Amino acid sequence: MSLRKALWALAVVVCLAAPAAVQAQGDYLDVYIAKVKPEKLPDFQALTKKWVDANRRFNGDRWLTLVSVYGEGNVYQFSSVRKDYADVDKSNEAAMTAAMKAFGMAGAQKGEQDFMNCLAWSRGELRRRRWDLSRKPPTDADSYAKLLGESRFLRTTAVHVRPGHIVEFEALLKEVKEAAEKNPQTQPVFVSQVVEGSKGTIFYVTTLRSSLAGFDHNPTVAEILGDEGYKKFQHISADAVEIADSALFRIVPELSNPPDEVAKVAPDFWHPKPMMAPMAKPKAAAKEPVKKP
């Protein structure tokens, strides 16, 4: 897996039945997930910041970077929106061109190797956005950018569906979507499906929040569906779902290179200024000893 794949991807899983203005932004999510060796964290962060700077200066790729808060430790996710498969090639070429301009061929290759040496494991996934299964999408491109720009945390559940149960699982999600969109207390939920890079069928169900407090007091599936609907949900889930893995991530702005329309929502957050080291106080001049006459 090349560094261009590692450093250019975006974990924001998106919503269904989205208007054309939002859907036109891309039908795929190009996601690279990596676990960093604990002793290599400083090197990993320093290398990633260099690649962020290169892509900003030379019009390379755009992505969001997230780090695990709850789930397996030291896991980072780089995620980018792609229009189609051809756009994957185009974006990777832009990223590599930026790296070559910033570091030269030898420097870019060394940076890639140094980056990979920081990792315990990694994998890449291409996910197709399931607009038909997501709910309450932003109504236009500006509101979509605002949602991303104001987000600070992402909770995602990877649902592994058993073979032969995909149709009934999709029908279940559509029922939840229909009921949830009638409830004024529910918030956007984004669904995507892995099409490259997975074993079996995996759906990601994802929500975004501006703070951890945003995950409090949300309607449960039982409250959304009611007693009978929830019993049906449990029955189908027991048959269709093999396992569901949940994780909560924090967005890392200093390791991200978001699209301009996202960054301008909160420029101080997305483009943080480097911390200045406090200036050392000048030492007082040493007093010369008083000479005795």
N, C-alpha and C positions, 0 to 999 in steps of 0.2 A: 504494500500500500504506500503510494508516494506521499510526500509532504503536501503537495498541492491538494491531494484529497483530504489530508488531515486538517489543513488550515482553512479550507474553504467549504463550509457547509452551515445550515441554520435550524435549530430544533423547535420550531414553532409550528405545531401541528394545527391544521386549520379546518374551517367549518363548512357546513353543507348548505346546499341550495343557495349558494352565495350569488349576489348580483354579478353581472358580467364585468363591471369595473374592478371588482375584487378578484374574481376568478381569472381574469386576464393576466394577473401578476405571475401566475405560474401554477401548473398542475402537479408539480412534484417537489419533494423535499429531499435534498441531497445531504445526508447526515453521516458524520464521522464521529465515532464514539471511542474514547481511549482512556485507559486507566494508567495513571502516572505513578512511577515508583516514588515512594515517599522521599527518599534521599535526593531525587532528581527534580523535585518541585521548583526550586529556584531557577534551575537551568531551563526547565520547560517553560516557565512563565517569561523568562528573559528572551528566549528564542521566539516565542509566540508574539511578544511585543514587537520584535524586529520585523516579523512578517506582516503584522498589522500596519506598521509604519510604511513598509514597502508598498503594500497594496493601496494605502491611502495616497501616497505620493505619486504612484504611477498608474492609477486608475485600474487596479486589479479587480479581484473578486470582492463580493460582499457576503458577510455571514454574521451570525450571532453565536457567542460562546457562552456555555452554561457549565456550572460545576455542581456536583451532587451535594445536597444538604442532608437528605435522608435517603438511604439506599447504600450501595457499595461506595466506599470512600475513595476520594481522589479520582473520580470519574468525570471527565470533561466531554462535552458534546459540542461539536461545531456543526452548524446547520445553515443551509442556503436554499433559497427558493430557485427552482429551475422551471423554465417554460416547458421543455421537453427534453428528450435525450440529446438532441443536437446542442441544446443550450448547456448541457454538462460539459461537452467538449469546448465550447466557446468560452465558458467561464474558467475552466482549468487552464486554457491557453492564456487568458488574460492574467491569471494569477502567476503563472510561470514567467510570462514576459515581465511582469512587475518585479519578480524575484531576480531575474537576470539583470535588469537595469539597476537594481539596488545593490546586488552583491557580486555580479558576474557569474559565469558558469561554475567555476570552482567553488566560489562562496556559497552559491545556491545548493550545490550538491553536498557540501559539507554541512550546511544548515539542516538539510533533510536528514542526513545520517545522524547528526547530533540529536535532532528531534526524536527520531525513532529509538535512539538509545535511552531516551527518558521514559519509554513506555513499557509497562508490564504486558499489556495486550491492547489490541485495537480491532475495530471492524467498521466497515462502511455499509450503509443501507440507502437504497433509493426508495422513497415512499410516495405513493400516489395519494393525493388529497381526495378524500371521500366527501365531496360536497353534499352528497345525498344523505349522508349519515350524520353529519354535524348539525349543530343547531345554533340559532340566533347569531348569524354572522354579522359583521359590520355591514352597513348599508352601502358604503362606497369606499373608494380607495383611501380617502382622507381619514375616515373613521377607523379603517383597518390599520393604517399607519399610526394613528393615535393610540389604538389599543396596544400595539407592539411597543411604541415609544414610551408608554407609561408603565409597562410591565416590568417587574423586578424578579418575579418568581414564576416557575412553571412546574405544574404537577402533571405527570404522565403515567398512564397505566398501559403496559404492553399485554394485550390479551391474545393468548395462543389458542387458536380455534382448532378443534379436532377435525381430522379429515372427514368429509361427507356432511359437515354441519355448517358450512359457510352460509348457505342460503337462509337457514333458519336464524343464524346469528345476526345476519344483516337485517332480516325482518324484525327481529327483536329491537335492534338499535333504532329502526325507523319508528317503531311504536313509542319508544322512550322519547325520541325527538318530537313526535307529534304532541305527546302529553306535556313535555317540558316547555315547548314553545307557547303553550296556553297558560303557563304559570308565570306571573309577573315577577316572581322572586328568583327565577333561574337566570344564569349568566351563560355567555358563549361557551360551548364545548366543541372542540375540534377533533375530527377523526381522520386518520390516514391509514393506509395499508401498505405493508412492505411488498415491493414487487421485485427487488433485487437485493441479495445479501442475507437472506434468512433461511432457516430450516422450517418448513411448514408455513402455515398461514398466520401472520401476526397483524393485528390491528392496534394502533396507538390511539388512546382516548386522552385528550390533553386540555388542560385549562390554564389560563394565565391570570396573574393577580399583581396588583401594584404593591402589595405587602403581604406578609404572612397572615395578618389579621383578615385578609380577604377570603381566606379559606374557612373562616368561622361562619356558622349560622347559615349555611347553604342548604336548600331543600335536599333531602335524601331521595334515593330512587323509590323507596317505599312511600314517601310523601308525594312524590310526583305521580306515581302510578296508582296509588290506592291499594287496598288490601288484596283484591282479586288480581289486579294487574301485577302486583309485586309477587304473588304466588306463582303466576305464569312466568315472570322474569326469572325467579329462582329455579323453576323446573327446567326451563330451556337452557339456562346458564349451566346447570349441573350436567346436562347432556352434551352441550356444544363446546364448553370452555375446558381446555386441558389445564391451563394455569394462567394466572394474572399477576404480573410483577409491577409493583407501584414504586415510583421514585419521585422525589421533589428536588428541583434544581434552582439554583440562583444564577441570574444573568450576570456575567462578568464583563462590564463595559470596556475595560482597558485591554481585553483580549479579543474584542469584537470589532468588526468593521461594517456597521449596519448601513442600509440604504439611506440616502440623504433625507428622504421624507420621514423616516423613522427617527433619525438622529436629531432633526430640528424640533421634534416634539419636546425633547428635554436635553438640549445641547450640553449642559453642565454635567449631566449623568453620562451620556454616551461618549463624550469627548473630554474626559477628566484631565485636568492639568497635572503635570508631574508634581509630586510633593517636593517642596524645596527644603533642603536640610537647613536647620537653624544655624545662623552665622555664629561662629565662636567669638566670644567676647575678647577684645584685645587685652593682652596681659599687661599689667601695670609695670612700668619701667622699674628695674631694680634700683634701689637707692644706694648711692655710693657710701661707703663707710666714712664716718666723720673722722677726719685726720686730727690727731692731737698735736698741738703746737710743740 
